[in-house]
Amino acid sequence: MGESKTLPKYFCRNCENPLALGEDLISKKFVGASGPAFMFSHAMNVVVGPKIEKKLLTGSYVVADVMCSKCGEKLGWKYVETFSLKQRYKEGMFVIEMLKLTKKY
């Protein structure tokens, strides 16, 4: 019997709150404040903070911090708006730092 793709696969390292499904993982090639980060198309059990304009490695964006809804740990950010057509695919995506995640199979 194969693994169900609908079960949460990524969890908050601090409190083990489910955060994302394996099928929502878009990229492992992002960098956050604490190092490597993953991009997800969807995240669950998170609180999205206020929008702020921020200069990141690939340009200027409107982003919002993303925190765990259970323990309040800052996990990463959500891309709200981009000012570059090349980066438009990031809008609505979540970036969660690898050090804030635990993975369960």
C-alpha positions, 0 to 999 in steps of 0.5 A: 500500500502506497503513502497517502498524498493527503496526509501532512508531511511537514510540521512545526519543529517547535510544536509539531503542528501540521504545516504542509502536504508533500504535494504542496512543496514547490522548491527546496532552493530558497534561502531564509534568515536562518539558511535553506528554505522551502517554497510551498503552494499552500500552508495550513495552520499558520497565521499571516502577519501584516503586509510589508514591502521588503527587498529580497535577493531576487527583487522587491516584494510585498510579503507577510510574515508567517507564524505557526498558529499553535505556538506562534513561532515565526516560520518564514513569509508569504509572497503577497505581491511582486514588482517583476513579471519574471517573479510573478509566479511567487505571488501567494506562495509560502516560504518556510525555513528548513530549520523551522520544519520537521518532516514525517513520512 
